[in-house]
């Protein structure tokens, strides 16, 4: 189905959630838990799908591309697409392939929904996007556990050599966390200690949506917020 076939006008004014946290903190687990609860009533908008190609990335003093910088992403394009989704218009995005440079391009139509979950490292550091958020969530986790998760994912899922993974953690991941992610923790509406089931925190978010979302959202979701 083509993008234009999905376009429609709507009186729904989506409720926009923002979610961030250190790499390896368990953002995906929490996103999946919220998706399982809300189903089609929520659309996930991932900043990770907007990474620039390798040739446009900053290269550090060791010759390694640094993907953990705000400048590593097409921020303006992300903002424009989010604005379209808030206006209840679908967008066409190209899925990022995480260092799989030989993989064919994969595009996906992202449709609007009453709840938009905007997730990524820099969603609160980019002022234009942060200003669109109705509710901010910070995923907190033990640093050593984050490190182990990140290292295992790099090696097993992305084929990144151990030496490069360790270099990225020390010189890219942690500086980005300290400079662009952690400073936003204290102004978040919900801080999730990601060391157990997500049910209680998901229920808290659902309750906040029920109390603060535009009536059009509540009408569209109906029993999904019960």
C-alpha positions in Angstrom: 0.0 0.0 0.0 1.4 3.4 -1.0 1.9 6.1 1.5 -0.6 8.5 0.0 -3.3 5.8 0.3 -2.9 5.9 4.1 -3.1 9.7 4.5 -6.2 11.0 6.1 -7.3 13.8 8.2 -8.1 13.2 11.9 -9.3 15.1 14.9 -7.1 13.0 17.2 -4.5 14.9 19.0 -1.9 12.3 19.9 -0.3 12.0 23.3 3.5 12.0 22.8 5.7 10.0 25.2 9.5 10.4 25.1 11.9 7.7 26.3 15.6 7.7 26.7 18.4 6.0 28.7 21.9 4.7 28.4 22.7 2.1 25.7 22.0 -1.3 27.2 19.6 0.1 29.9 16.7 -1.9 28.5 14.8 0.6 26.5 13.6 -2.0 23.9 12.3 -4.2 26.7 10.3 -1.4 28.1 9.0 -0.3 24.7 7.9 -3.8 23.9 6.0 -4.0 27.3 4.2 -0.8 26.5 3.4 -1.9 23.0 2.0 -5.2 24.4 -0.4 -3.2 26.6 -1.5 -0.6 24.0 -1.3 -2.6 20.8 -2.3 -0.6 17.7 -3.1 2.4 19.9 0.7 3.2 20.1 3.2 3.9 17.3 6.9 3.6 18.1 9.0 6.4 16.6 12.7 5.4 16.9 15.4 8.1 16.5 17.8 5.2 15.7 16.2 4.9 12.3 17.6 8.3 11.4 21.4 7.7 11.5 23.4 9.2 8.8 25.5 6.9 6.5 29.1 6.0 7.5 30.7 8.6 5.2 28.9 11.4 7.0 29.9 10.4 10.5 32.5 12.1 12.7 35.7 10.0 12.9 37.6 10.2 16.3 41.3 10.4 16.8 41.6 6.6 16.6 39.9 6.4 13.2 36.6 5.1 14.6 33.2 6.6 13.4 31.4 8.0 16.4 27.6 7.2 16.2 27.1 8.5 19.8 26.8 12.2 18.9 23.7 14.2 18.3 25.2 15.2 14.9 25.2 11.5 13.9 21.5 11.6 13.1 19.2 13.4 10.6 17.6 15.3 13.4 15.6 17.7 11.3 14.2 14.9 9.2 13.2 13.1 12.4 11.5 16.3 13.7 9.6 16.7 10.4 8.4 13.1 10.5 7.3 13.4 14.1 5.3 16.6 13.2 3.6 14.7 10.4 2.7 11.8 12.8 1.3 14.3 15.3 -0.8 15.8 12.5 -2.0 12.2 11.8 -0.2 11.8 8.5 1.9 8.6 7.9 5.6 8.8 7.0 7.9 6.7 5.0 11.3 6.0 6.7 14.4 4.0 5.7 15.3 1.6 8.5 18.9 1.9 9.7 20.9 -1.4 9.4 23.5 -1.0 12.3 26.8 -1.4 10.5 25.4 -3.9 8.0 26.6 -1.7 5.2 25.9 -4.3 2.5 22.3 -4.9 3.4 19.7 -3.7 0.9 17.7 -0.6 1.8 14.6 -1.4 3.8 11.8 1.1 4.0 8.7 1.1 6.2 5.5 3.1 6.4 5.0 4.4 9.9 1.4 5.2 10.6 0.1 7.6 13.2 -1.7 6.5 16.4 -3.4 8.1 19.4 -0.2 7.5 21.4 3.3 8.2 19.9 6.3 6.7 21.8 9.4 8.6 20.7 12.5 6.7 21.8 16.2 7.2 21.4 19.4 8.5 23.0 18.9 12.1 22.1 15.2 12.7 22.0 15.3 15.0 25.0 18.6 16.7 24.0 17.1 17.9 20.7 15.1 20.9 21.8 12.7 20.8 18.8 11.7 17.2 19.6 11.7 17.6 23.3 9.3 20.5 23.1 6.7 18.2 21.5 6.8 15.6 24.4 3.9 15.4 26.8 5.6 12.9 29.1 9.2 12.0 29.6 10.6 8.6 30.7 14.1 7.8 31.8 15.3 4.2 31.8 17.9 3.8 34.6 20.1 0.8 35.0 23.3 -0.3 36.7 26.2 0.8 34.6 28.0 -2.5 34.7 24.9 -4.3 33.5 24.4 -1.8 30.7 28.0 -2.4 29.7 27.6 -6.2 29.6 24.4 -6.0 27.6 25.9 -3.5 25.1 29.0 -5.6 24.6 27.1 -8.9 24.2 24.7 -7.2 21.7 27.6 -5.7 19.7 29.4 -9.0 19.3 26.4 -11.4 18.9 23.9 -9.3 17.0 26.0 -6.8 15.1 29.3 -8.6 14.5 31.3 -5.8 16.1 34.8 -6.9 17.2 35.4 -6.8 21.0 38.1 -4.3 20.7 36.0 -1.8 18.8 33.0 -2.4 21.2 35.2 -1.6 24.2 36.6 1.5 22.5 33.1 2.8 21.6 31.9 2.3 25.2 34.8 4.3 26.7 35.2 7.0 24.1 31.7 7.3 22.6 28.9 5.8 24.6 29.8 7.0 28.1 30.7 10.6 27.1 27.4 10.8 25.2 25.5 9.5 28.2 27.2 12.0 30.6 26.8 15.0 28.2 23.5 14.5 26.4 21.4 11.9 28.3 22.0 11.9 32.0 21.5 15.7 32.4 17.8 15.2 31.4 17.1 12.5 34.1 15.9 14.8 36.9 13.3 16.6 34.7 11.7 13.4 33.5 8.2 12.5 34.7 9.1 8.9 35.3 12.4 7.3 36.2 12.3 3.5 35.6 14.8 1.3 37.6 15.0 -1.4 35.0 15.7 -4.3 37.3 12.4 -6.1 37.2 9.0 -6.5 35.4 7.8 -3.4 33.6 4.1 -3.9 34.6 4.0 -1.4 37.4 5.6 1.4 35.4 3.5 0.7 32.3 0.4 0.9 34.5 1.6 4.3 35.8 2.0 5.6 32.2 -1.4 4.3 31.2 -2.9 6.1 34.2 -1.1 9.3 33.3 -2.4 9.1 29.7 -5.9 8.5 31.0 -5.7 11.6 33.2 -3.9 14.0 30.9 -4.4 13.0 27.2 -6.7 15.0 24.9 -10.3 13.6 25.0 -9.8 12.5 21.3 -7.1 10.1 22.4 -9.3 8.6 25.2 -12.1 8.2 22.7 -9.9 6.5 20.1 -8.3 4.0 22.6 -11.4 3.3 24.6 -11.0 0.1 26.6 -7.3 0.0 25.9 -6.7 2.3 28.8 -8.7 0.2 31.2 
